[in-house]
């Protein structure tokens, strides 16, 4: 499988924040979920892929093309959806469609028409009076109708009701079903990411903590509960992150890949139970880890 | 009322400080410059800032917040009146008087008093703006037939005030028939605006803003959705958006000149110098009106398959082409309606090309800093400098040299805009919460999302 997006040693410096160095690999044909707490640098990373700002170091390749030297060619095949994109300038839905359509010779008019019906958007609707969710739908419509090879979505389900959210993910699944299109999605809806994304990357304080197949990552970690008799402590064990202690009872995150379970038992942990985690549990545990 | 007014001023004091400082400096330049008179009449245009600021607050839902407080509708409405037109009129008038006295004491130039007094008196006409603001936001009663006719009548009256404002200011006709019509219309509109101030509150109290989920009633693509799109669409949007209202204003000004010339005395080249400045003001205003919204959409525009160079070219050259069209239109109207070709040509001072080039520098500033206070301070300085230089610095009338400087400025604008598009990060921040971005230091804004 080739990679749709490859990010190597990406660096972006702000006066009070450093993104990177970031390494990220989005396989072609995948739905890749990028998750992280607020202010982790997700949007900044996505912006840099599209050239919204200049990176201070590193390399980004989209469909094998360099994001700086071949920016226009990349954007011909890439679409970006974000609640921060604003279409008010074009006044009406129809005018926005007309404007964007002009850039894409392969614009799928029939698909655009169907999405308008599904999203209840009419060309005569004034963009300024659309609800937040309807604006997001317009953004999606403009992105999907150009049939992009790579679709980058930043919080696409923010402000959408449950039905609309389902609609969005149905369209995304359709987008990737033939395997030649890729979706990179950043979202706080971790349930949705776990359900739909086959790859996931967790970013925190400007760095990618974990990356890989969603099922493998979720399967790799377990919530461990055990007792340490006589006030003992497990000590520093590679792959074990203590989360809570109530007297002798300990609770923590274990990385099975690093042999943390065996190490805990060797350190004196008794009545050890391992509970599978959801992506959301894992995310919360990882984010809380250093706090 | 006092608390609401204090809050309004606490949020917007810096805008008014900038406006009054700019106004004062321009008036000072006028009072101490050699050459033509009466330009000061255009300076109170800052008064429109009051309407702009209130409109901005209203669109962000100020009404519903204020009405949830123990404030009556009438009290709120009259607070807005004072914030929008009342206090600015007082501020502008005091600044005018202060600058006049200062110019008299420092430079011994007491001869500008008719212009300054005109400037102060003409502020009265701008008090009628509040009514104009109301009619642009129809009140609940606007559905009734009489309300529509009434609005039309008073809007026409407002046009009379605006026309009279410029004409009386330019020719000092304050005691002529036009002057009397102007003052009567201004007083009528002021009273009407004050008495019906509650319209505006009621209108916005009922309007919950953007809550539409989409019409649902799907219609096939037609009308505004057909035809060519892409960059051509945007170029046309900018060009037409500047040229159509611009030409309307150009014809309007030419008509004022022509009407005055026939009624009073033949125009001479010195009078015509004002034409340069009128076009500069119209061009600057329309440039901002078109380019600020486009710059607020750069985040999306940059996701489209357009190179930074091409986008920079569009941002700089489309408005430039529009302003050149306005210049040509103005020249044509002047020779058709006002003065012989020679006088019109002579009136085109040596600065106009450079002014034009300098005007385009505002585009990289906006692209580089977005809707921030930094951008607005630089733009105000640029505007002031562009206005002040022709009044105070003599330049040889060498069209090639001046054209070369103008071309260099345009090329610099292109290069800087491209650089800002590639390197900027503020460029792509949301302009949604403009007030926040305007008052937040840059260091606090440079955080990731």
Interface residues (C-beta under 8 A of the other chain):
Chain A: X14 X15 X16 X17 X19 X39 X40 X41 X42 X43 X44 X47 X50 X51 X52 X53 X54 X71 X72 X73 X75 X76 X78 X79 X80 X82 X84 X85 X86 X87 X88 X89 X90 X91 X92 X93 X94 X95 X97 X98 X99 X100 X101 X102 X103 X104 X109 X113 X116 X117 X119 X120 X121 X122 X123 X124 X125 X126 X128 X129 X130 X131 X132 X133 X134 X137 X206
Chain B: X209 X210 X211 X212 X213 X214 X215 X216 X217 X218 X219 X220 X221 X222 X223 X224 X225 X226 X227 X228 X229 X230 X231 X232 X233 X234 X237 X293 X294 X296 X297 X299 X300 X302 X303 X304 X305 X306 X307 X308 X422 X423 X424 X425 X427 X428 X430 X431 X432 X443 X446 X447 X448 X449
